[in-house]
Amino acid sequence: MIGNELVTGLSVTRGHLTSPDMTFIWDAVEKGDKLIVTVSYGVETDTSKISTATINVGTTTPVLMEPTETPPAKVPGVVGSVYAVWSKENKSYAVLFSGQMVTPSVNNLISSDQNGFAKDYHQIIVCAYIDN
């Protein structure tokens, strides 16, 4: 495919740019009629934890994304859902996440409305593919 892929690499720090407390790297890959969404995450620069979700191409139904194991204290987890917004021809898309990317009892990166209400999750774009 020829186009432009946009993915997010989020890091949360306490002021040390070279040593983030949490790192999240999102990606999406088309495989046949499926879109495989992956987030690699971990503490500091270790992004060995992975969560995936599979979205059928063309559908806008949200898909649950959560850690395969309950993360121990101070280890990030991704809890929420992803879904895709497609162009009319399904050649371009944006993947949106709604939920929390958290380290229990330490940090919370939460998609919320402008008032910051965590219980009312809103979508944030984590990946996009723009076809030429």
C-alpha positions as CSV (number, residue, x, y, z in Angstrom):
1,M,0.0,0.0,0.0
2,I,1.1,3.5,-0.7
3,G,-0.1,6.0,1.9
4,N,0.8,7.5,5.3
5,E,0.7,5.6,8.5
6,L,0.3,7.5,11.8
7,V,0.9,5.8,15.1
8,T,1.2,7.0,18.6
9,G,4.0,6.4,21.0
10,L,2.9,7.8,24.3
11,S,5.1,8.1,27.3
12,V,4.3,9.4,30.7
13,T,7.1,10.9,32.8
14,R,7.7,12.6,36.1
15,G,10.1,15.1,34.4
16,H,12.8,12.7,33.2
17,L,12.5,12.5,29.4
18,T,15.1,9.7,29.2
19,S,13.3,7.6,31.8
20,P,9.5,7.5,31.3
21,D,7.4,5.9,34.0
22,M,5.1,4.3,31.3
23,T,5.5,3.8,27.6
24,F,2.7,2.8,25.1
25,I,3.4,2.2,21.4
26,W,0.3,1.6,19.2
27,D,0.2,0.0,15.8
28,A,-2.3,-1.4,13.3
29,V,-1.7,-3.9,10.5
30,E,-4.1,-5.0,7.8
31,K,-4.2,-8.8,7.3
32,G,-6.8,-9.8,4.7
33,D,-10.2,-8.6,5.9
34,K,-8.9,-8.0,9.5
35,L,-7.2,-5.0,11.1
36,I,-4.9,-6.2,13.9
37,V,-4.5,-3.4,16.5
38,T,-1.5,-3.8,18.9
39,V,-0.3,-1.8,21.9
40,S,3.2,-2.6,23.3
41,Y,3.7,-1.2,26.7
42,G,5.7,-1.3,29.9
43,V,7.7,0.6,32.5
44,E,10.3,2.9,31.3
45,T,11.8,1.7,28.0
46,D,10.6,-2.0,28.4
47,T,7.7,-2.4,26.1
48,S,7.5,-6.2,26.3
49,K,3.8,-6.3,27.4
50,I,1.4,-6.6,24.5
51,S,-2.3,-6.4,24.0
52,T,-4.1,-7.0,20.7
53,A,-7.5,-6.6,19.3
54,T,-8.9,-7.7,15.9
55,I,-11.3,-5.5,14.0
56,N,-13.1,-6.6,10.9
57,V,-12.4,-4.3,8.0
58,G,-15.3,-1.9,7.5
59,T,-17.0,-2.5,10.9
60,T,-17.3,0.2,13.5
61,T,-18.2,-2.2,16.4
62,P,-16.0,-1.6,19.4
63,V,-13.6,-4.4,20.4
64,L,-12.5,-5.0,23.9
65,M,-8.8,-4.6,24.6
66,E,-7.4,-5.5,28.0
67,P,-4.2,-7.1,29.4
68,T,-3.9,-10.8,29.0
69,E,-3.0,-10.9,32.7
70,T,-3.9,-8.6,35.6
71,P,-0.8,-6.4,35.9
72,P,1.0,-6.5,39.2
73,A,1.5,-3.2,41.1
74,K,3.4,-0.5,39.2
75,V,3.1,-2.4,35.9
76,P,1.0,-0.7,33.2
77,G,-2.1,-2.2,31.8
78,V,-4.5,-1.2,28.9
79,V,-8.2,-1.5,29.8
80,G,-10.8,-0.3,27.3
81,S,-11.9,-0.8,23.7
82,V,-10.8,0.1,20.2
83,Y,-12.7,0.6,17.1
84,A,-12.1,2.0,13.6
85,V,-13.5,4.8,11.6
86,W,-13.3,4.0,7.9
87,S,-13.3,6.0,4.7
88,K,-16.2,5.2,2.3
89,E,-13.9,2.9,0.3
90,N,-12.2,1.4,3.4
91,K,-8.8,2.5,2.2
92,S,-8.2,4.9,5.0
93,Y,-9.0,4.5,8.6
94,A,-8.4,5.8,12.1
95,V,-8.3,3.6,15.2
96,L,-9.7,5.1,18.3
97,F,-9.2,3.9,21.9
98,S,-11.6,4.6,24.8
99,G,-10.5,3.6,28.3
100,Q,-7.5,3.7,30.5
101,M,-3.8,3.1,30.1
102,V,-2.7,2.7,33.7
103,T,-0.1,1.8,36.2
104,P,-2.2,0.7,39.3
105,S,-1.9,3.2,42.2
106,V,0.7,5.3,40.3
107,N,-0.5,6.9,37.1
108,N,-3.6,7.0,35.0
109,L,-3.7,8.0,31.3
110,I,-7.5,8.2,30.7
111,S,-9.5,9.2,27.7
112,S,-12.1,11.5,29.1
113,D,-14.2,14.5,28.2
114,Q,-13.0,18.1,28.7
115,N,-14.1,18.0,32.3
116,G,-11.8,15.1,33.0
117,F,-14.5,12.7,34.2
118,A,-12.9,9.3,34.0
119,K,-16.2,7.4,34.2
120,D,-17.3,9.0,30.9
121,Y,-14.7,7.7,28.4
122,H,-14.2,9.5,25.2
123,Q,-12.2,8.3,22.1
124,I,-8.6,9.2,21.4
125,I,-6.9,8.5,18.1
126,V,-4.1,6.0,18.5
127,C,-3.4,5.0,14.9
128,A,-4.4,6.1,11.4
129,Y,-3.7,5.1,7.9
130,I,-4.3,7.7,5.2
131,D,-4.4,6.3,1.7
132,N,-3.0,8.5,-1.1
